[in-house]
């Protein structure tokens, strides 16, 4: 079934998180954003060169370049804060916070897309942030609230990025052009911030690690695209949260992360609320 490609994407993105955490021993999160994005950009450019040649390359500009650049900037900020949170938090927590994006999208829809939301979406958002509170447990002194807020910011920015994707979809912009500019802006942004902080000079000894990072990220992107194109939208939206499940399991298996019961409850509640909000958001999209 085509929707099952989202499970492949979920595992790929979870493995990407593993490589980010592992590679953070040698590279800054900004460098990892650059290498992940540059790999994706190379894949897109290779596809354009094969299928369209120079004519295909000229097609990257299109009539809505400004909106693509804004989406690229927001997407870069979401990716950068997500990667940074992965270096600070257990992977299960960082991934769950990043997947609050459907909750933020529901809140943003009335203001950015002029799409009013109903009581069910507000209920999903409220439930989701209850889960976030249980996950971060701000009442406990040992919790790293700042790192948690960085992770939550990545979720907000991911929701805002999807607002731009929705707007580009309404303008019938091709998906490959959106992916191209996201990768291009993120590569440039990652390179800029990495240059300000300083690059890791010894790249070759860890080139295989960076290659696997790029491969898992690209495989996840391709599998997700195929799932949304061929699968049932509601099922794919639910399966997209498999990244949280896979990430949490890998957290325990690889790093022996001790996740308290309240955090597991928070993860579960946030995932359920996120799936609920994602399905409601997609139903709203179909009726507008």
C-alpha positions as CSV (number, residue, x, y, z in Angstrom):
1,X,0.0,0.0,0.0
2,X,1.4,3.4,-1.0
3,X,0.7,5.0,2.4
4,X,3.3,2.6,3.9
5,X,6.0,4.7,2.2
6,X,5.4,7.1,5.1
7,X,6.7,4.4,7.4
8,X,9.9,4.2,5.3
9,X,10.1,8.0,5.6
10,X,9.6,7.8,9.4
11,X,12.4,5.3,9.9
12,X,14.7,7.3,7.6
13,X,14.1,10.6,9.4
14,X,14.6,8.8,12.8
15,X,17.9,7.4,11.5
16,X,18.8,10.9,10.3
17,X,18.3,12.1,13.9
18,X,20.7,9.3,15.1
19,X,23.4,10.4,12.7
20,X,22.9,14.1,13.7
21,X,23.4,13.2,17.4
22,X,26.4,11.0,16.6
23,X,28.1,13.5,14.3
24,X,27.6,16.3,16.8
25,X,30.7,14.9,18.5
26,X,32.8,16.5,15.7
27,X,30.6,18.9,13.9
28,X,28.4,21.9,14.9
29,X,24.7,21.7,14.2
30,X,25.2,24.5,11.6
31,X,27.7,22.4,9.7
32,X,25.3,19.4,9.8
33,X,22.5,21.6,8.4
34,X,24.9,22.6,5.6
35,X,26.0,19.0,4.7
36,X,22.4,17.6,4.9
37,X,21.1,20.4,2.7
38,X,24.0,20.4,0.2
39,X,23.5,16.7,-0.3
40,X,19.8,17.3,-1.1
41,X,20.6,20.2,-3.3
42,X,23.1,18.0,-5.3
43,X,20.4,15.4,-5.8
44,X,17.9,18.0,-7.1
45,X,20.4,19.5,-9.4
46,X,21.4,16.1,-10.7
47,X,17.8,15.3,-11.5
48,X,17.3,18.7,-13.3
49,X,20.5,18.1,-15.3
50,X,19.4,14.7,-16.4
51,X,15.8,15.5,-17.3
52,X,16.0,19.1,-18.4
53,X,19.6,20.2,-19.0
54,X,20.2,23.9,-19.0
55,X,16.6,24.6,-19.8
56,X,15.6,22.7,-16.6
57,X,18.2,24.7,-14.6
58,X,16.6,28.0,-15.8
59,X,13.2,26.7,-14.6
60,X,14.2,27.0,-10.9
61,X,13.4,30.7,-10.8
62,X,9.7,30.7,-11.9
63,X,7.2,33.5,-11.2
64,X,7.1,33.3,-7.4
65,X,10.8,33.4,-6.4
66,X,10.1,35.7,-3.4
67,X,7.7,33.3,-1.8
68,X,10.1,30.4,-2.4
69,X,12.9,32.4,-0.7
70,X,10.7,33.2,2.3
71,X,9.7,29.5,2.6
72,X,13.4,28.6,2.3
73,X,14.4,30.9,5.1
74,X,11.6,29.7,7.4
75,X,12.5,26.1,6.5
76,X,16.2,26.7,7.2
77,X,15.4,28.2,10.6
78,X,13.2,25.2,11.4
79,X,15.9,22.7,10.4
80,X,18.6,24.6,12.2
81,X,16.7,24.7,15.5
82,X,15.7,21.1,15.1
83,X,19.3,19.9,14.6
84,X,20.4,22.1,17.5
85,X,17.8,20.6,19.8
86,X,18.9,17.1,18.8
87,X,22.4,18.0,20.2
88,X,20.9,19.2,23.5
89,X,17.9,16.9,24.2
90,X,17.1,13.1,24.1
91,X,16.1,12.3,20.6
92,X,12.6,11.3,21.6
93,X,12.0,14.7,23.1
94,X,13.6,16.7,20.3
95,X,11.6,14.8,17.6
96,X,8.3,15.0,19.5
97,X,8.7,18.8,19.9
98,X,9.5,19.2,16.2
99,X,6.3,17.2,15.4
100,X,4.2,19.8,17.1
101,X,4.1,21.5,13.7
102,X,0.4,20.5,13.0
103,X,-0.7,22.1,16.3
104,X,1.0,25.4,15.3
105,X,-0.3,25.1,11.8
106,X,-3.8,25.0,13.2
107,X,-3.2,28.1,15.2
108,X,-1.6,29.9,12.2
109,X,-4.3,29.0,9.6
110,X,-6.8,31.8,10.5
111,X,-4.1,34.5,10.3
112,X,-1.9,33.4,7.4
113,X,-4.2,31.4,5.2
114,X,-7.6,33.0,6.1
115,X,-8.9,29.6,7.0
116,X,-11.0,29.6,10.2
117,X,-10.6,26.6,12.5
118,X,-13.3,24.9,14.5
119,X,-13.6,23.7,18.2
120,X,-12.1,20.3,17.4
121,X,-8.9,21.9,16.2
122,X,-8.7,24.1,19.3
123,X,-9.2,20.9,21.4
124,X,-6.4,19.1,19.5
125,X,-4.1,22.1,20.1
126,X,-4.9,22.2,23.8
127,X,-4.4,18.5,24.2
128,X,-1.1,18.7,22.3
129,X,0.3,21.4,24.5
130,X,-0.8,19.4,27.6
131,X,1.4,16.6,26.2
132,X,4.3,19.1,25.7
133,X,4.0,20.2,29.3
134,X,4.2,16.6,30.5
135,X,7.2,16.1,28.2
136,X,9.2,19.1,29.3
137,X,8.0,19.2,32.9
138,X,9.0,22.8,33.5
139,X,8.1,22.4,37.2
140,X,11.1,20.1,37.7
141,X,14.4,22.0,38.3
142,X,16.5,19.4,36.5
143,X,14.7,19.9,33.2
144,X,16.5,21.9,30.5
145,X,13.7,24.3,29.7
146,X,15.8,26.4,27.3
147,X,16.7,23.4,25.2
148,X,13.0,22.4,25.2
149,X,11.9,25.8,24.0
150,X,14.5,25.5,21.1
151,X,12.9,22.2,20.2
152,X,9.4,23.7,20.4
153,X,10.5,26.6,18.3
154,X,11.5,24.1,15.6
155,X,7.9,22.8,15.6
156,X,6.5,26.4,15.3
157,X,8.8,27.2,12.4
158,X,8.0,23.9,10.7
159,X,4.3,24.8,10.9
160,X,5.0,28.2,9.5
161,X,7.0,26.6,6.7
162,X,4.0,24.4,5.8
163,X,1.9,27.6,5.6
164,X,4.3,28.7,2.8
165,X,4.1,25.3,1.1
166,X,0.3,25.5,1.2
167,X,0.5,29.0,-0.4
168,X,2.9,27.7,-3.1
169,X,0.6,24.8,-3.8
170,X,-2.3,27.2,-4.3
171,X,-0.2,28.9,-7.0
172,X,0.4,25.5,-8.7
173,X,4.2,25.8,-8.1
174,X,5.9,22.4,-8.8
175,X,7.1,20.5,-5.7
176,X,10.7,20.1,-7.0
177,X,11.1,23.9,-7.2
178,X,10.0,24.2,-3.6
179,X,12.5,21.5,-2.6
180,X,15.3,23.1,-4.6
181,X,15.0,26.5,-3.0
182,X,14.6,25.0,0.5
183,X,17.9,23.1,-0.1
184,X,19.6,26.1,-1.6
185,X,18.7,28.5,1.1
186,X,19.5,26.0,3.9
187,X,22.9,25.2,2.3
188,X,23.7,28.9,2.1
189,X,22.4,29.6,5.6
190,X,24.2,26.6,7.1
191,X,27.5,27.6,5.4
192,X,27.1,31.2,6.7
193,X,26.5,30.3,10.3
194,X,29.2,27.5,10.2
195,X,31.7,30.1,8.9
196,X,30.9,32.4,11.8
197,X,31.5,29.7,14.3
198,X,34.3,27.9,12.5
199,X,34.4,24.7,10.4
200,X,35.6,21.3,11.5
201,X,38.9,21.0,9.5
202,X,39.0,17.2,9.4
203,X,36.1,16.2,7.3
204,X,37.5,13.2,5.4
205,X,37.7,10.9,8.4
206,X,34.0,11.4,8.9
207,X,32.9,11.7,5.3
208,X,31.1,8.3,5.5
209,X,29.0,9.6,8.4
210,X,28.0,12.8,6.6
211,X,27.2,10.7,3.5
212,X,24.8,8.5,5.5
213,X,23.3,11.6,7.1
214,X,22.6,13.0,3.6
215,X,21.3,9.6,2.3
216,X,18.8,9.0,5.1
217,X,17.5,12.6,4.9
218,X,17.1,12.3,1.1
219,X,15.5,8.9,1.3
220,X,13.1,10.2,3.9
221,X,12.2,13.1,1.7
222,X,11.6,10.9,-1.4
223,X,9.6,8.3,0.5
224,X,7.4,11.1,2.1
225,X,6.8,12.7,-1.3
226,X,5.7,9.3,-2.7
227,X,3.5,8.6,0.2
228,X,1.6,11.9,0.0
229,X,1.4,11.6,-3.8
230,X,0.1,8.0,-4.0
231,X,-1.3,7.2,-0.5
232,X,-4.5,8.1,1.4
233,X,-3.9,11.5,2.9
234,X,-5.4,10.8,6.4
235,X,-3.4,7.5,6.7
236,X,-0.2,9.2,5.6
237,X,-0.7,12.0,8.1
238,X,-1.0,9.4,10.9
239,X,2.0,7.4,9.7
240,X,4.1,10.5,9.6
241,X,4.3,10.4,13.4
242,X,6.1,7.1,13.1
243,X,9.3,9.2,13.2
244,X,8.5,9.9,16.9
245,X,7.9,6.2,17.6
246,X,11.1,5.1,15.8
247,X,13.1,7.9,17.4
248,X,11.9,7.1,20.9
249,X,12.8,3.4,20.4
250,X,16.2,4.2,19.0
251,X,16.8,6.6,21.9
252,X,16.3,3.7,24.3
253,X,18.2,1.1,22.3
254,X,21.3,3.2,21.4
255,X,21.7,5.7,24.2
256,X,19.9,3.7,27.0
257,X,17.9,6.9,27.6
258,X,15.9,6.7,30.8
259,X,12.6,8.3,29.9
260,X,10.2,8.8,32.9
261,X,6.6,7.7,32.8
262,X,5.4,11.3,32.6
263,X,7.5,12.0,29.5
264,X,6.2,8.8,27.8
265,X,2.7,10.0,28.6
266,X,3.6,13.5,27.1
267,X,5.0,11.9,24.0
268,X,1.8,9.7,23.5
269,X,-0.6,12.6,24.1
270,X,1.4,15.0,21.8
271,X,1.4,12.3,19.0
272,X,-2.3,11.6,19.3
273,X,-3.1,15.4,19.3
274,X,-0.7,15.9,16.4
275,X,-2.3,13.2,14.3
276,X,-5.8,14.6,15.2
277,X,-4.7,18.1,14.2
278,X,-3.0,17.0,11.0
279,X,-6.1,15.1,9.8
280,X,-8.4,18.1,10.7
281,X,-6.0,20.5,8.9
282,X,-6.1,18.3,5.8
283,X,-9.9,18.1,5.9
284,X,-10.0,21.9,6.1
285,X,-7.6,22.1,3.1
286,X,-9.9,20.0,1.0
287,X,-13.0,22.2,1.7
288,X,-11.2,25.5,0.9
